[in-house]
Amino acid sequence: MSGVGPGDAWEDHYLSATHDFAKQCAELRDSNPFDLPALENIIVCLATDLWDRGFSKSEIKAAFETAVSSLVKYGAGENRRGDKGRE
C-alpha cells in the first residue's frame, strides 16, 4: 500500500496548475508594455473561458468571491504579500 489516496494526484494537479497560472500572471504583469490593468484583463478572459467551458456565471462569481474572502484570513491584514515589511 502506497499511502496515497485516490484524490492526491488530482489535488497535486490542480495545485500545480494554479501555481503555474499565478506565475504566468505575475510574469505578464511585470512585462506589460501597455497602460492596461494586466490582472483585470487576465481575469476577464479567464472568466469568459470558464463560461465557454461550461461553468455557470453563478459558479464563477461564487468561486471568485470565496477566493477574495479567503485572502482576508490568508493575508493576515496585508493587501499584498510583503506590505508589512515595506512600512
C-alpha positions as CSV (number, residue, x, y, z in Angstrom):
1,M,0.0,0.0,0.0
2,S,1.5,3.3,-1.1
3,G,-0.4,5.5,1.4
4,V,-1.6,7.8,-1.4
5,G,-5.3,8.4,-1.6
6,P,-7.3,8.4,-4.8
7,G,-7.6,12.2,-4.8
8,D,-4.0,13.0,-4.2
9,A,-3.0,13.0,-7.8
10,W,-6.0,15.3,-8.7
11,E,-5.1,17.7,-5.8
12,D,-1.4,17.7,-6.9
13,H,-2.5,18.5,-10.5
14,Y,-4.8,21.4,-9.6
15,L,-2.3,22.9,-7.1
16,S,0.4,22.7,-9.8
17,A,-1.9,24.3,-12.4
18,T,-2.9,27.2,-10.2
19,H,0.7,27.8,-9.2
20,D,1.8,27.9,-12.9
21,F,-1.1,30.2,-13.8
22,A,-0.3,32.6,-11.0
23,K,3.4,32.7,-12.0
24,Q,2.3,33.4,-15.6
25,C,0.0,36.2,-14.4
26,A,2.9,37.8,-12.5
27,E,5.2,37.5,-15.5
28,L,2.6,39.1,-17.8
29,R,2.0,41.9,-15.3
30,D,5.8,42.6,-15.0
31,S,6.3,42.6,-18.7
32,N,3.1,44.5,-19.7
33,P,4.0,47.1,-22.3
34,F,0.6,48.7,-22.3
35,D,-1.2,51.1,-19.9
36,L,-3.8,48.3,-19.1
37,P,-4.5,46.6,-15.8
38,A,-2.9,43.2,-16.6
39,L,-4.6,41.2,-13.9
40,E,-8.0,42.6,-14.6
41,N,-7.8,41.7,-18.3
42,I,-6.4,38.3,-17.5
43,I,-9.3,37.6,-15.1
44,V,-11.9,38.8,-17.5
45,C,-10.5,36.4,-20.2
46,L,-10.4,33.6,-17.6
47,A,-14.0,34.1,-16.6
48,T,-15.1,34.1,-20.2
49,D,-13.1,31.0,-20.9
50,L,-14.6,29.3,-17.9
51,W,-18.1,30.2,-19.1
52,D,-17.2,28.9,-22.6
53,R,-16.2,25.6,-20.9
54,G,-19.5,25.1,-19.2
55,F,-19.2,26.8,-15.8
56,S,-22.2,29.0,-14.9
57,K,-21.9,32.6,-14.1
58,S,-23.1,31.9,-10.6
59,E,-20.4,29.3,-10.2
60,I,-17.7,31.6,-11.5
61,K,-18.9,34.5,-9.3
62,A,-19.1,32.3,-6.2
63,A,-15.6,31.0,-6.8
64,F,-14.1,34.5,-7.1
65,E,-16.0,35.8,-4.1
66,T,-14.8,32.8,-2.0
67,A,-11.2,33.3,-3.2
68,V,-11.2,37.0,-2.3
69,S,-12.8,36.4,1.1
70,S,-10.2,33.7,1.8
71,L,-7.4,36.2,1.3
72,V,-8.5,38.1,4.4
73,K,-7.5,35.1,6.6
74,Y,-4.5,34.1,4.4
75,G,-3.1,37.6,4.1
76,A,-3.2,38.4,7.8
77,G,-4.2,42.0,7.0
78,E,-1.8,42.6,4.2
79,N,-3.1,43.9,0.9
80,R,-0.1,42.4,-0.9
81,R,2.5,39.9,0.2
82,G,5.4,41.8,1.9
83,D,3.4,45.0,2.5
84,K,4.1,45.0,6.3
85,G,7.9,44.8,5.6
86,R,7.6,47.9,3.4
87,E,6.1,50.2,6.1
